[in-house]
Amino acid sequence: MADGRLYVAVANDSWKARHIAVSGKVAVTVPVRRGGIMSLVLPIPPATISFHASATVHAGDDLRDAVLAKLGRLLPPERRATCSIVEIRPAGHFVTYGLGVSLRQMRDTVLARARIPVGR
């Protein structure tokens, strides 16, 4: 994450990189692991954050952009020639499920779900 954007490295020749380059749109769901002592005893479903976004595909070895250059240290130099960097810009609303509620409340979709405007 940097400047309100999410950056993901994917293979140059992957279906994902080709599709995103053409459409410029993605949908992202991030699972948020719920821990605690109960997770050692019973399986607990993760909470989630989902959102729609616009996306741009950058060459992995093109780190001229200041943000990409800053994040470049996270990408091994030997992978840069064979990967693409997808820049994801959230739009609309974040839809959350199970964040800030108890396990019992997660069973009630009205209580467990929330919509939060992007940029709030």
Rosetta constraint file for C-alpha pairs under 8 A:
AtomPair CA 1 CA 5 HARMONIC 5.55 0.50
AtomPair CA 1 CA 6 HARMONIC 4.56 0.50
AtomPair CA 1 CA 7 HARMONIC 6.24 0.50
AtomPair CA 2 CA 6 HARMONIC 6.59 0.50
AtomPair CA 2 CA 7 HARMONIC 7.85 0.50
AtomPair CA 2 CA 67 HARMONIC 7.05 0.50
AtomPair CA 4 CA 89 HARMONIC 7.30 0.50
AtomPair CA 5 CA 87 HARMONIC 6.72 0.50
AtomPair CA 5 CA 88 HARMONIC 5.61 0.50
AtomPair CA 5 CA 89 HARMONIC 5.11 0.50
AtomPair CA 5 CA 90 HARMONIC 7.12 0.50
AtomPair CA 6 CA 87 HARMONIC 6.01 0.50
AtomPair CA 6 CA 88 HARMONIC 5.03 0.50
AtomPair CA 6 CA 89 HARMONIC 6.78 0.50
AtomPair CA 7 CA 85 HARMONIC 6.49 0.50
AtomPair CA 7 CA 86 HARMONIC 5.58 0.50
AtomPair CA 7 CA 87 HARMONIC 4.78 0.50
AtomPair CA 7 CA 88 HARMONIC 6.13 0.50
AtomPair CA 8 CA 85 HARMONIC 5.60 0.50
AtomPair CA 8 CA 86 HARMONIC 5.14 0.50
AtomPair CA 8 CA 87 HARMONIC 6.79 0.50
AtomPair CA 8 CA 88 HARMONIC 7.95 0.50
AtomPair CA 9 CA 60 HARMONIC 7.65 0.50
AtomPair CA 9 CA 75 HARMONIC 7.99 0.50
AtomPair CA 9 CA 83 HARMONIC 6.34 0.50
AtomPair CA 9 CA 84 HARMONIC 5.72 0.50
AtomPair CA 9 CA 85 HARMONIC 4.61 0.50
AtomPair CA 9 CA 86 HARMONIC 6.30 0.50
AtomPair CA 10 CA 14 HARMONIC 7.11 0.50
AtomPair CA 10 CA 16 HARMONIC 7.55 0.50
AtomPair CA 10 CA 17 HARMONIC 6.63 0.50
AtomPair CA 10 CA 83 HARMONIC 5.48 0.50
AtomPair CA 10 CA 84 HARMONIC 5.39 0.50
AtomPair CA 10 CA 85 HARMONIC 6.38 0.50
AtomPair CA 10 CA 86 HARMONIC 7.34 0.50
AtomPair CA 11 CA 17 HARMONIC 7.02 0.50
AtomPair CA 11 CA 82 HARMONIC 6.20 0.50
AtomPair CA 11 CA 83 HARMONIC 4.37 0.50
AtomPair CA 11 CA 84 HARMONIC 5.99 0.50
AtomPair CA 12 CA 17 HARMONIC 6.32 0.50
AtomPair CA 12 CA 18 HARMONIC 7.98 0.50
AtomPair CA 12 CA 59 HARMONIC 7.94 0.50
AtomPair CA 12 CA 82 HARMONIC 5.64 0.50
AtomPair CA 12 CA 83 HARMONIC 4.55 0.50
AtomPair CA 12 CA 84 HARMONIC 5.17 0.50
AtomPair CA 13 CA 17 HARMONIC 6.84 0.50
AtomPair CA 13 CA 18 HARMONIC 7.08 0.50
AtomPair CA 14 CA 18 HARMONIC 6.46 0.50
AtomPair CA 15 CA 19 HARMONIC 5.97 0.50
AtomPair CA 16 CA 20 HARMONIC 6.02 0.50
AtomPair CA 17 CA 21 HARMONIC 6.07 0.50
AtomPair CA 17 CA 57 HARMONIC 6.87 0.50
AtomPair CA 17 CA 84 HARMONIC 7.02 0.50
AtomPair CA 17 CA 86 HARMONIC 7.61 0.50
AtomPair CA 18 CA 22 HARMONIC 6.47 0.50
AtomPair CA 19 CA 23 HARMONIC 6.12 0.50
AtomPair CA 20 CA 24 HARMONIC 5.11 0.50
AtomPair CA 20 CA 25 HARMONIC 6.22 0.50
AtomPair CA 20 CA 26 HARMONIC 6.96 0.50
AtomPair CA 20 CA 55 HARMONIC 6.81 0.50
AtomPair CA 20 CA 56 HARMONIC 7.26 0.50
AtomPair CA 20 CA 57 HARMONIC 7.02 0.50
AtomPair CA 21 CA 55 HARMONIC 7.85 0.50
AtomPair CA 21 CA 56 HARMONIC 6.46 0.50
AtomPair CA 21 CA 57 HARMONIC 5.64 0.50
AtomPair CA 24 CA 54 HARMONIC 5.55 0.50
AtomPair CA 24 CA 55 HARMONIC 4.91 0.50
AtomPair CA 24 CA 56 HARMONIC 6.07 0.50
AtomPair CA 25 CA 52 HARMONIC 7.55 0.50
AtomPair CA 25 CA 53 HARMONIC 5.90 0.50
AtomPair CA 25 CA 54 HARMONIC 4.54 0.50
AtomPair CA 25 CA 55 HARMONIC 5.54 0.50
AtomPair CA 26 CA 52 HARMONIC 5.97 0.50
AtomPair CA 26 CA 53 HARMONIC 5.36 0.50
AtomPair CA 26 CA 54 HARMONIC 6.15 0.50
AtomPair CA 26 CA 55 HARMONIC 6.53 0.50
AtomPair CA 26 CA 88 HARMONIC 7.81 0.50
AtomPair CA 27 CA 50 HARMONIC 7.34 0.50
AtomPair CA 27 CA 51 HARMONIC 5.82 0.50
AtomPair CA 27 CA 52 HARMONIC 4.46 0.50
AtomPair CA 27 CA 53 HARMONIC 6.15 0.50
AtomPair CA 28 CA 50 HARMONIC 5.49 0.50
AtomPair CA 28 CA 51 HARMONIC 5.45 0.50
AtomPair CA 28 CA 52 HARMONIC 6.34 0.50
AtomPair CA 28 CA 53 HARMONIC 7.63 0.50
AtomPair CA 29 CA 48 HARMONIC 6.57 0.50
AtomPair CA 29 CA 49 HARMONIC 5.62 0.50
AtomPair CA 29 CA 50 HARMONIC 4.19 0.50
AtomPair CA 29 CA 51 HARMONIC 6.65 0.50
AtomPair CA 30 CA 48 HARMONIC 5.55 0.50
AtomPair CA 30 CA 49 HARMONIC 5.19 0.50
AtomPair CA 30 CA 50 HARMONIC 6.30 0.50
AtomPair CA 31 CA 46 HARMONIC 5.74 0.50
AtomPair CA 31 CA 47 HARMONIC 5.85 0.50
AtomPair CA 31 CA 48 HARMONIC 4.50 0.50
AtomPair CA 31 CA 49 HARMONIC 6.60 0.50
AtomPair CA 32 CA 46 HARMONIC 5.33 0.50
AtomPair CA 32 CA 47 HARMONIC 4.95 0.50
AtomPair CA 32 CA 48 HARMONIC 5.53 0.50
AtomPair CA 32 CA 49 HARMONIC 7.55 0.50
AtomPair CA 33 CA 45 HARMONIC 7.70 0.50
AtomPair CA 33 CA 46 HARMONIC 4.77 0.50
AtomPair CA 33 CA 47 HARMONIC 6.49 0.50
AtomPair CA 34 CA 39 HARMONIC 7.30 0.50
AtomPair CA 34 CA 44 HARMONIC 6.79 0.50
AtomPair CA 34 CA 45 HARMONIC 7.37 0.50
AtomPair CA 34 CA 46 HARMONIC 5.63 0.50
AtomPair CA 34 CA 47 HARMONIC 6.88 0.50
AtomPair CA 35 CA 39 HARMONIC 5.48 0.50
AtomPair CA 36 CA 40 HARMONIC 7.54 0.50
AtomPair CA 37 CA 41 HARMONIC 7.20 0.50
AtomPair CA 38 CA 42 HARMONIC 5.94 0.50
AtomPair CA 38 CA 44 HARMONIC 7.80 0.50
AtomPair CA 39 CA 43 HARMONIC 5.77 0.50
AtomPair CA 39 CA 44 HARMONIC 5.83 0.50
AtomPair CA 46 CA 98 HARMONIC 7.61 0.50
AtomPair CA 47 CA 96 HARMONIC 7.49 0.50
AtomPair CA 47 CA 97 HARMONIC 5.47 0.50
AtomPair CA 47 CA 98 HARMONIC 4.56 0.50
AtomPair CA 47 CA 99 HARMONIC 5.81 0.50
AtomPair CA 48 CA 96 HARMONIC 5.62 0.50
AtomPair CA 48 CA 97 HARMONIC 5.21 0.50
AtomPair CA 48 CA 98 HARMONIC 6.74 0.50
AtomPair CA 48 CA 99 HARMONIC 7.40 0.50
AtomPair CA 49 CA 94 HARMONIC 6.48 0.50
AtomPair CA 49 CA 95 HARMONIC 5.73 0.50
AtomPair CA 49 CA 96 HARMONIC 4.48 0.50
AtomPair CA 49 CA 97 HARMONIC 6.59 0.50
AtomPair CA 50 CA 94 HARMONIC 5.77 0.50
AtomPair CA 50 CA 95 HARMONIC 5.12 0.50
AtomPair CA 50 CA 96 HARMONIC 6.32 0.50
AtomPair CA 51 CA 90 HARMONIC 6.59 0.50
AtomPair CA 51 CA 91 HARMONIC 7.33 0.50
AtomPair CA 51 CA 92 HARMONIC 7.66 0.50
AtomPair CA 51 CA 93 HARMONIC 6.35 0.50
AtomPair CA 51 CA 94 HARMONIC 4.95 0.50
AtomPair CA 51 CA 95 HARMONIC 6.20 0.50
AtomPair CA 52 CA 90 HARMONIC 6.04 0.50
AtomPair CA 52 CA 91 HARMONIC 5.95 0.50
AtomPair CA 52 CA 92 HARMONIC 7.05 0.50
AtomPair CA 52 CA 93 HARMONIC 7.68 0.50
AtomPair CA 52 CA 94 HARMONIC 7.96 0.50
AtomPair CA 53 CA 88 HARMONIC 6.17 0.50
AtomPair CA 53 CA 89 HARMONIC 5.25 0.50
AtomPair CA 53 CA 90 HARMONIC 4.19 0.50
AtomPair CA 53 CA 91 HARMONIC 5.09 0.50
AtomPair CA 54 CA 88 HARMONIC 5.98 0.50
AtomPair CA 54 CA 89 HARMONIC 5.34 0.50
AtomPair CA 54 CA 90 HARMONIC 6.60 0.50
AtomPair CA 54 CA 91 HARMONIC 7.15 0.50
AtomPair CA 55 CA 86 HARMONIC 6.46 0.50
AtomPair CA 55 CA 87 HARMONIC 5.40 0.50
AtomPair CA 55 CA 88 HARMONIC 4.53 0.50
AtomPair CA 55 CA 89 HARMONIC 6.12 0.50
AtomPair CA 56 CA 86 HARMONIC 5.68 0.50
AtomPair CA 56 CA 87 HARMONIC 5.17 0.50
AtomPair CA 56 CA 88 HARMONIC 6.81 0.50
AtomPair CA 57 CA 84 HARMONIC 6.40 0.50
AtomPair CA 57 CA 85 HARMONIC 5.71 0.50
AtomPair CA 57 CA 86 HARMONIC 4.51 0.50
AtomPair CA 57 CA 87 HARMONIC 6.31 0.50
AtomPair CA 58 CA 62 HARMONIC 7.01 0.50
AtomPair CA 58 CA 84 HARMONIC 5.59 0.50
AtomPair CA 58 CA 85 HARMONIC 4.97 0.50
AtomPair CA 58 CA 86 HARMONIC 6.18 0.50
AtomPair CA 58 CA 87 HARMONIC 7.47 0.50
AtomPair CA 59 CA 80 HARMONIC 7.95 0.50
AtomPair CA 59 CA 81 HARMONIC 7.87 0.50
AtomPair CA 59 CA 83 HARMONIC 6.87 0.50
AtomPair CA 59 CA 84 HARMONIC 4.67 0.50
AtomPair CA 59 CA 85 HARMONIC 6.12 0.50
AtomPair CA 60 CA 79 HARMONIC 7.79 0.50
AtomPair CA 60 CA 80 HARMONIC 4.57 0.50
AtomPair CA 60 CA 81 HARMONIC 6.02 0.50
AtomPair CA 60 CA 82 HARMONIC 7.09 0.50
AtomPair CA 60 CA 83 HARMONIC 5.05 0.50
AtomPair CA 60 CA 84 HARMONIC 4.43 0.50
AtomPair CA 60 CA 85 HARMONIC 5.46 0.50
AtomPair CA 61 CA 80 HARMONIC 4.81 0.50
AtomPair CA 61 CA 81 HARMONIC 5.55 0.50
AtomPair CA 61 CA 83 HARMONIC 7.95 0.50
AtomPair CA 63 CA 68 HARMONIC 5.18 0.50
AtomPair CA 63 CA 69 HARMONIC 4.78 0.50
AtomPair CA 63 CA 72 HARMONIC 6.78 0.50
AtomPair CA 64 CA 68 HARMONIC 6.97 0.50
AtomPair CA 64 CA 69 HARMONIC 6.12 0.50
AtomPair CA 65 CA 69 HARMONIC 6.00 0.50
AtomPair CA 66 CA 70 HARMONIC 6.21 0.50
AtomPair CA 67 CA 71 HARMONIC 6.30 0.50
AtomPair CA 68 CA 72 HARMONIC 5.81 0.50
AtomPair CA 69 CA 73 HARMONIC 7.67 0.50
AtomPair CA 71 CA 75 HARMONIC 7.42 0.50
AtomPair CA 72 CA 76 HARMONIC 7.87 0.50
AtomPair CA 75 CA 79 HARMONIC 6.86 0.50
AtomPair CA 75 CA 80 HARMONIC 6.88 0.50
AtomPair CA 76 CA 80 HARMONIC 6.80 0.50
AtomPair CA 77 CA 81 HARMONIC 7.95 0.50
AtomPair CA 79 CA 83 HARMONIC 6.17 0.50
AtomPair CA 80 CA 84 HARMONIC 7.59 0.50
AtomPair CA 90 CA 118 HARMONIC 6.68 0.50
AtomPair CA 91 CA 118 HARMONIC 5.98 0.50
AtomPair CA 92 CA 117 HARMONIC 6.03 0.50
AtomPair CA 92 CA 118 HARMONIC 5.69 0.50
AtomPair CA 93 CA 115 HARMONIC 5.99 0.50
AtomPair CA 93 CA 116 HARMONIC 5.29 0.50
AtomPair CA 93 CA 117 HARMONIC 4.25 0.50
AtomPair CA 93 CA 118 HARMONIC 5.10 0.50
AtomPair CA 94 CA 115 HARMONIC 5.67 0.50
AtomPair CA 94 CA 116 HARMONIC 5.13 0.50
AtomPair CA 94 CA 117 HARMONIC 6.18 0.50
AtomPair CA 94 CA 118 HARMONIC 6.23 0.50
AtomPair CA 95 CA 113 HARMONIC 7.08 0.50
AtomPair CA 95 CA 114 HARMONIC 5.74 0.50
AtomPair CA 95 CA 115 HARMONIC 4.65 0.50
AtomPair CA 95 CA 116 HARMONIC 6.54 0.50
AtomPair CA 96 CA 112 HARMONIC 7.83 0.50
AtomPair CA 96 CA 113 HARMONIC 5.54 0.50
AtomPair CA 96 CA 114 HARMONIC 5.17 0.50
AtomPair CA 96 CA 115 HARMONIC 6.41 0.50
AtomPair CA 96 CA 116 HARMONIC 7.94 0.50
AtomPair CA 97 CA 106 HARMONIC 7.72 0.50
AtomPair CA 97 CA 109 HARMONIC 7.93 0.50
AtomPair CA 97 CA 112 HARMONIC 5.23 0.50
AtomPair CA 97 CA 113 HARMONIC 4.45 0.50
AtomPair CA 97 CA 114 HARMONIC 6.57 0.50
AtomPair CA 98 CA 102 HARMONIC 7.68 0.50
AtomPair CA 98 CA 103 HARMONIC 7.84 0.50
AtomPair CA 98 CA 105 HARMONIC 7.94 0.50
AtomPair CA 98 CA 106 HARMONIC 5.45 0.50
AtomPair CA 98 CA 112 HARMONIC 4.73 0.50
AtomPair CA 98 CA 113 HARMONIC 6.49 0.50
AtomPair CA 99 CA 112 HARMONIC 7.05 0.50
AtomPair CA 99 CA 113 HARMONIC 7.99 0.50
AtomPair CA 101 CA 105 HARMONIC 5.83 0.50
AtomPair CA 101 CA 106 HARMONIC 6.52 0.50
AtomPair CA 101 CA 111 HARMONIC 7.58 0.50
AtomPair CA 101 CA 112 HARMONIC 6.32 0.50
AtomPair CA 102 CA 106 HARMONIC 6.35 0.50
AtomPair CA 103 CA 107 HARMONIC 7.16 0.50
AtomPair CA 104 CA 108 HARMONIC 7.76 0.50
AtomPair CA 105 CA 109 HARMONIC 7.99 0.50
AtomPair CA 105 CA 111 HARMONIC 6.14 0.50
AtomPair CA 105 CA 112 HARMONIC 6.16 0.50
AtomPair CA 106 CA 111 HARMONIC 7.00 0.50
AtomPair CA 106 CA 112 HARMONIC 4.92 0.50
AtomPair CA 107 CA 112 HARMONIC 7.38 0.50
AtomPair CA 108 CA 112 HARMONIC 6.09 0.50
AtomPair CA 109 CA 113 HARMONIC 5.80 0.50
AtomPair CA 116 CA 120 HARMONIC 7.41 0.50
